[in-house]
Amino acid sequence: MSKEYNVLWIDDQHESLPALHKTAIDFNIKLCPYKSMNGGCGELKSNMEKYDAVLLDAKFFENETDEPGTEDTKWVHQTKDRIRDLDKTLSYFVLTGQAKTYASPEFHNAFPNVFNKGVDEDEDTLFNMLVKACQNRTLTKLKHKYPNQFEMCTDAYLGKKHFDRLHNLILEIENPSTIKIAQDSLTGIRKIIEAIFAKLNEIGCIPDDIIQDKGWINGSSIFLSDKHRDYILKEKILHPVIVFNIHKILTITQDGSHNEGSNLGIDAYMASNSNTFLYQSTVLLLLDTLHWLKPFIDNNSVKAKNVIKWEHKQPETNISDAWISGKIIRIADNGWGTFQSICKSQQISIPPKMVSSSGMGINDNVKIVLEPSPDGTKMHVREIKLDI
């Protein structure tokens, strides 16, 4: 499949130049036209991630609604400065029908790549140079190497605010020697996973109740793995490998990004490690996930079809209010107790405050009532009493 390049085009007469559009198509270039400096530069500022090069006329309007006769060459000089301020990696070219401007040494000093409009040879040279400039631009090469991933970081999917995050992650994968592990290194990865959950909710693949819950990040992952306490999947939503990817990414990024370190000690491990393989592997899991999700979202964007893939679990007989008999088999130095059910099928931790306030000791027969943790992953002791 041929690679297409997006070129911002500012020319007040672009509507009367259909042949130029056709020539551009022959070179796999899509021209995105504007009549004025503010129109074109405003578009570039809003969608910088979209464009690979810029094509300018020598004379055009300041604003899109300006009247004929107000065109001026001063706007092209200001446009060049604004392009440089926004993105120095964007190459810019001038295609003009102004004979005086084309012949001006001063203009050529300001714009090295100037071509004569309406001259076939000049236009062919221009488009060949445009293609070469796009091909040699690092970001454009990356966009063509990781098309699904970058497309996912647009407003049609996760939002273009994640584009720079993804770009930085990919630059690191492409150049591992540049990776500098910092305390917030995993934050960008976690933010993109959060955006994935929000998008899946938008198209009905994750219920609103889960997204609106306090523990919505872990809750979303648990739901997708069909292990949520309140929901059951009538059919798999994501491929099991993608569910696995997301779970592994969250296991690492939640531990690291929140500086909890209680389970894996990710921050300390990465900071003290002599290599960056764990970090790279986490980024690669994310890239694989984004690559798969793009066509999935394209083919499963109808919310009404997605919400029938899951349902609320039917409420069970108040099992959470049932007393469970057993005994306290251990009290640790830190005050935590361990309850073992009478059939020895369950062992549940008892918080120190609950142990001390009840005055119970090792081998005491007790009864407990359990309740689920906020994210539904564990059961906690809600009540405890002596079993007399």
HUQUI-V689310 format. One line per field, one symbol per residue. phi: phi as a letter, one per 40 degrees, with the letter a starting at -180 (. if undefined). psi: psi as a letter, one per 20 degrees, with the letter a starting at -180 (. if undefined). A space follows every 50 residues. Layout:
phi=???
psi=???
This chain:
phi=.ccbbcbcbbacbcccbccccccddcbgbbcbcacaccccccccccbccc cbabbbccaaccbccccdhbcacccccccdccccccaccccbbbbbbccc ccccccccccbcbbbccgcdcccccdcccccccccccdcccccccbcccc cccbccbchcccccdcdcccdcccbdcccbcbcbcccccccccdcccccc cdcgcbcddccccdcccccccccccgbccbbbccaccbcdccccdcccdc dcccccccfcgccbgcdcccccccbbccccccccccccccdccdcccdcb ccdccccccaacccccddcccccbciacbabcdcgcbbcbcccgcbbbcb ddccccccgcbcgccbbbbbaccdcgcbbbccbaaccc
psi=pqpqpppppopikhhjlhhhgggghhjkpopnqqirghgghggghhlhih qirppqripargqhjqqqijqqihhhghgghhghhgoiipqqqpoqjogg ghiohghhhhnhnpqopioggghggghghggggghipgggghhhhmgggh hhlriieipiiighggghghhhhhmhiipoprhkhighghhhgghggggh ghjjipqghghiqglhghhgggghjkjqhiqpphqpgqphhhgggggggh gghggghjkgjhgilgghghhiqirkhggghgghggggggghhghghhil ioghhhijirrqqpprplhiipppqbroiqorhjiprppprhjkipppqp qghhghhikqapjpprqqpqqqrhjjirpqpgqqqpn.
